[in-house]
Amino acid sequence: MYLIEPYRNGEYITDGAYALAMQVYVQQNVFLDDSIIFPYYCAPKIEIGRFQNAASEVNQDYLDENGIILVRRDTGGGAILVDDGAVNVCFLVPEDSGVYGDYKKMYEPVIQALNNLGVKNVEQSGRNDLVIGGKKVSGAAMTLSSGRVYGGFSLLLDIDPEAMVKALNPNRKKIDSKGIKSIRSRVTTLREHLAPEYKDVTTAEFKDLIIKELLQIDDVDKAKRYELTNEDWHAIDRLVEEKYKNWDWNYGKSPRYSYNRDGRLQAGTVEISLDVESGRIENCSIHGDFFGQGEIKDVEDALEGTRVERGELEETLRPLDLNHYFGKLEDRELVDLILS
């Protein structure tokens, strides 16, 4: 089995968009004479399903404040927070390996690997999870692609329940301890179950331990590797630029939706109704008890066609004298209302 890792010119790439792009590129373009395993960890990212509405799935303010990127994958499913507290293992094996759809068979070497690292009470639960004492430590998925089984699973070394709740809470609703307690009651960490000599491992060290166990080698340097070439990396760069770091793919692919917001601002009560298509404002209607002198339709027209994204909203409103239209209002207030 070939090992592929996200090393570029000797540097380990932790960018979450690149992690996804590399998986997709290898799946579609790298065909070797043996199976492939692709373990990685990455900086925090929110990964949403292909058909999800980004605006309704995440707390964008929290993402912006904490430097968490959002990436839309090519497959369906729900939104998840992926961060450097987990090691994710992707694999490509022949379709006739008998693994496809058989999560028990897929997880057998994983359970053995964890047993060897001191995790003795881990077991498969449901169709595609691993649990310890009923609490989840891994989830898996797989599909067929060009005659191969393409799949993967996560291994939760550490978790940040507060980040999980806040990042995945839409419309910026107030977070309370109930949500955090709920996650803690359903998820646990592998770290607390590892043998004493592994309790203090870093994520990178844990990744290497898993590689050695799954490949049954005593040193990661003994792994049979496929090194991504410059040509591979250039193609991955294009995928990242054109797709996984492209606003139109990550946010613009959201389905059409409508919403209303109202608030008491300096100018008075302002109510704004928006129809959003492909992440851009298609129709805008503003009402309220403010005392403006200009035609509010000027503001509505200006906002139409604008991406529902703070920077572009601010850029659209900056040339307008909002005091003329609302009485007394700052750009920031109206943008905050739209994004609230």
N, C-alpha and C positions, 0 to 999 in steps of 0.2 A: 504493500500500500504506500502510495506517495503522500508525503506531507507537504502542504503548501501553507506558508505563513506570510503575513503582510509586511515583509521586509522590503524596503526600497533603499538602495545604496547604504545598506547596513543599519538603517533606521526603522524601528518598528512603528508602523502607521496605526494610530489610534482613532483617526477621524471616522465617525460612524457612517457617513455617506460613502466613504471609500470602502468600508467593511462590506456594505451591501453591494456596491458596484463590483467589487472583486468576486464575491460569491456568484453574482449573475454572469460575469464575464467568464469565470472558470467553468461554470455550468454549461454555457453555450459554446465555448471555444476551445477548451483544453481537453483533449482526448488522448489518454496515455495507455500504456499496455498493462495497467493495473488500476485498482481502485484509488480514490483520492480522499484524504481527510484534510479538513481546513478548520483548525481551531483558532479562535481569536477573542480578544477583549477590546473594548473601545471606550472612548470618552462618552459621556451621557448623550443619548439621543432618544427621541420619541419616534417610534416606527408605527405608522398607521397602515391599515389595509387599503388595497387598491380602490375600493368603492366607498371609503369613509369620507365624511365631511370634516376636514381639519378643524374648522371653526367650532364645531360642536363637540369635538373630542378632547381638546387640550386647553389648558390655561396658558394662553400665549404670553401674557405678562410674566408669568413665572418662568417660562422658557427663556424669554428675553433677558430677564434679570439674572438668570443662572447660567447663561451661555449654553443652553441645551438646544440642539438643532432638531428640526422635524424632517423626517424622510418618509416618503410614501413608497412602499414596496410594490412589486408587480403582482403579488398574490393577494387573495382576500384575507378575511379575519379581522381581528380587533386591534386596538391601539395598545402598545406596550412601551414601557420605559426600559431601555437597554443601557447599562452603564458598566463601569470598570469593576463592579463588584461581582460580575458574572463572567464565566468562561463559556463561550458558545462554540459548539462543535458542529460543523457542517460536513457532509460526506457525499460522495458519489460512488455508487457501486453498481455492478451489472444488474439489469432488470431481472435476469434469471437467478439472482442470488437468493431469492426467497424472502428477502427482507421487506419488500414493499407491502405495506399494510399490516405487517406483523411487528407491532411495537414491543411485544415480549421478546422476540428474537433480537430486535435492534438494541434493547436495553440490557440484554444479558451481559455483554462485555463491560458495559458502563457500571452495572451493579457490582461486578467482580472487581473493577478498578477501584471503586469507592470502598468496597470491603477491604482491599489491600491497603488502603490509606486510613483505615480505622473506622470507617462508617459501616457499622455492622447491622443496623436495623432499617436499611433503606429497602423499599419494595415498590413495585409498579402498582399504580392505582388507576382505575378507570381505563380509558383507552390509551392515553399517551402521556401520563404524568409519572414522576417518581415522588414518593412521599416518605417522610420519617415521622412516625407517630401521627399519621393523618395530615401532616403539614407538607405542603409542596416544596420540593427542592429542584425540580426539573420539569420542563414541558417539551414536547417534541412534535415535529410535523414532517411529512414527506410527500413527494409527488413524483411522477414519472416525467423524464425529460430526455428526448433523443436516445432512447434505449437504455437509459440509466435511471436508477433511483436516486433522486436528489432530496436529501433530508437534513435534519439538524436537531439539536437539542441544547438546552441551556443547563448550566450547573451554577446554582446560586451559592457562591462562596460567602458573600455579604449582601445585605439588602438595606435600603434606606426607605422605610415605609412612609415617612413624611414626604419625601420627594415623589414617591409613587402616587400618593393621593393628590398632592398639589399640582403636579405636572399634568395629570390625566383628569383634572376636574374642570369641565367646560364652564364657560360663561363666568369664570372668576368668582364662583360662589365661595362664601367663607368656609374654610376648612375647620372641622372640629375634631376632637380626639376620637370620636366614634369611628370615623373612616380609617384612621391610623390603626386603631385597635382591631378593626375588622381585618386589615391586611396582616397584622401580626398574628392573628388567630388562624390564618389560613396558610401562611408561608413561614418557613424557617430557613436557617442558614446552615450550609455544610460545615462551616468553620467550627461551630460548637460541637460537632460530632466527629471531627477528625482525631486521629491519634495524637497524643501529646506532642510528639516531635514535629507535627505539621500545623499546630495551632496558630503559629505566627507567620505562616507563609504569605507572601504577597500574591496578588492575582497572577502576575507573570510566572512566579514559581509554581503556583497551583496549575497553571496551564501546562507547564513542562511536566509536572507529575502525571497529569492526565494523559499527555502524549506518550510518555514512557509506558504507562500502564496499558493503554489501548494498542500500542504498537509492539508491546512486549520487548522493550529494549531497556538497557540500564543507563543509557546516556542519549540525550536528544540529538547529539552530534552524529549518532549512528543511524539516524532516520534516513530513509531513502527520500530525497527531496526533489521537488520540481521548483526551480527558482524562476519567478516571474521575470521575463525578459523586458528590455526597454520597449520593445514593440507591444508587449502585453500592457505595460504601464501606460503607454500613450493611449491605448484603446480604453483603458480604465479611466484615464483622465477625461476622455471625451464623454464617457458614460456619466461621470460625476457632473461635468459641466452642463451637458445637455439634458440631464434627467435628475439625478439624485440631489443636486444642489440648485436645481432650477425651480424658481417660485411657481412657474406655470404648471409644473408637474406636481410638486408637493402640495400647493394650495389651490392652484387654478383648476385642478382636476376634481375639486369638490363638487358634489351635485348642487343644483339650484336650491336656494333656500331664501326665506324671508324672515325678518324679525323687526321688532319694535323696541326702542329704548326711550326712556324719559328720565329727566332729572331736574333738580332745582339748581340752576346755575346763577352766576352773577346777574345775568340779564332777566332772570325769571324762570318759569317752567318751560323747558324745551322738550318736545317730543319728536323723534325722528323714526321714520319707517323706511326700511330698505328691502329691495329685492336684489339678491346677489346671484350672479351667474358666472361660473368659472372663476370665482374669487374676486370678481369686480362688481361694483355697484351698477346695476342696470336701471333701477328706478329709485328715486329718492323723494320723500315727502317730509317736510318739516312744519311743525305747528307749535303753538305755545302762547303764553300770555306776555311775551317780551314786547318791548316798545322799539321797534326798528323803523327806519325810514325808507330803506331800499326794498326792492322786490325780492322776497325770499327765494323766488324761483331762480335767481342768479346763483345762489348758493347751491340749490338743488341740482341745477344744470352742471355746475362746476364739479360736483361730486360724482355725477354719473360717468362711468367709465374708469373710475379710480379703483385701484386694488384696495381691498380691505386690509391694509397693512400700515402701521403707524407712520413710517417714513414717507410713503407716497401720499397719505392723507394730509400730513403736515405740509408737504410740498404743494399740494393742490390748494389748500386753504391760505397759505402764506400771502399770496398776492391780493387776497380779498380783505377789505376793511370790514371785519365782522362787527365792529361797533356800529357801523352804518346800518347793518341789517338786523342786529339784535339789541342795540342799545348799549350794552357793555358786555363784551365776551372775548375771551382769549382763544386762540387756535387750539391750545392744549385742552381746554375744557370740552370743546366739541369733539375732538378726536377721542378723548377719554370716554365720552358718552357713547360714541359709535362703537368703541371696542369693549365697552363694559359688559 
